[in-house]
Amino acid sequence: MHNIGKPLIMLGLLLVAAGLLISFAPKLPAWFGRLPSDISIKRDNFGFYFPLTTCLLLSAVFSFITWLFRK
């Protein structure tokens, strides 16, 4: 039962980060989510958007943070 503490702390931090992101999302810079290589297709009655570069950047940041916590 003593091994559950660290995952609960990580889950709590993740929830706090998600809450902060939702709260401050309108204040993010305009370029965030519109980086080079983000795929955006707009037609007359169709729109498709996939933030490829943004996803890769966020993945790298979260991987680094996870690596720091494992040390």
C-alpha positions in Angstrom: 0.0 0.0 0.0 3.0 2.3 0.5 3.7 2.3 -3.3 0.6 4.2 -4.2 1.8 7.6 -2.8 4.0 8.5 -5.7 1.4 7.8 -8.5 -1.2 9.7 -6.5 1.1 12.7 -6.3 1.8 12.5 -10.0 -1.9 12.2 -10.8 -2.6 15.3 -8.6 0.1 17.3 -10.3 -1.3 16.2 -13.7 -4.8 17.3 -12.7 -3.5 20.7 -11.5 -1.6 21.2 -14.7 -4.7 20.3 -16.8 -6.7 22.8 -14.7 -4.2 25.5 -15.2 -4.0 24.8 -18.9 -7.8 25.0 -19.2 -7.9 28.2 -17.2 -5.1 30.0 -19.1 -5.7 28.5 -22.6 -7.3 31.7 -24.0 -4.2 33.6 -22.9 -1.7 31.4 -24.8 0.3 33.1 -27.6 -1.4 33.2 -31.0 1.4 31.1 -32.6 0.9 28.2 -30.2 -1.0 25.6 -32.2 -0.1 27.3 -35.5 3.5 26.2 -35.8 5.2 25.2 -39.1 4.2 21.7 -40.1 0.8 21.9 -38.3 -1.6 20.5 -40.9 -4.5 22.7 -41.8 -6.9 22.0 -44.8 -9.8 24.3 -45.5 -12.3 23.7 -48.3 -15.7 25.2 -49.0 -17.7 23.1 -46.5 -14.9 21.1 -44.9 -12.1 21.9 -42.5 -9.3 19.6 -41.1 -6.6 20.6 -38.6 -3.9 18.4 -37.1 -1.3 20.2 -34.9 1.6 17.8 -35.7 4.5 20.1 -34.6 2.6 21.2 -31.6 2.0 17.6 -30.5 5.6 16.7 -31.0 6.7 19.8 -29.0 4.3 19.0 -26.1 5.4 15.4 -26.1 9.0 16.4 -25.8 8.3 18.8 -22.9 6.2 16.2 -21.1 8.8 13.5 -21.7 11.5 15.8 -20.2 9.3 16.6 -17.2 8.6 12.8 -16.6 12.4 12.1 -17.0 13.1 14.7 -14.3 10.6 13.2 -11.9 12.1 9.7 -12.4 15.5 10.9 -11.4 
